[in-house]
Amino acid sequence: MATTNDFKNGMVFKQDNQLWQIVEFQHVKPGKGPAFVRTKIKNVLSGKIVDKTFNAGVKIETANVDRRDMTYLYQDGDDYIFMDVEDYEQIHVGADIIGDQKNFLLENQNVIVSFHDGQVLFVDLPASVTMEITYTEPGLQGDRSNAGTKPATVETGYEIQVPLFLNQGEKIKVDTRTGDYISRVKE
């Protein structure tokens, strides 16, 4: 059991026989009336995000979530194969759990896989990954980073917007949460 004072981003709790993860929260102390906590929570299984308000000090039942360091190996049909870095056990994770994160999964990439009662809840990717541009129109001499963007396809087949000066074969850093270009990676 925990109270609203124990809230942290990423915390998983049970409510109405469902698992919810706190995406963000804010303690609010209005000038008049009792304090409360405004949260944005995500249903772990369906991915649905809802806003919920808790009165300050309310007790909630926390879920026991086991987070393990794993390495992504390869894709096999609709399953993604991960290996535990400690005991080398391999697990299959369905495409429904991976979702849009497949666009940023690279072979031999380290991730954190979260389990509850032996069931995979979600996969946490690093905040950014380095990817190679496999196709983009040639850059023009004199183009600057703030002059505009063009579409580029990265090694996973995902298309993102990059500055005009980037060319095919260059490595870039991509934000895995938003899918946005961050910077060019110098070798």
Disulfide bonds with the S-S distance in Angstrom:
none
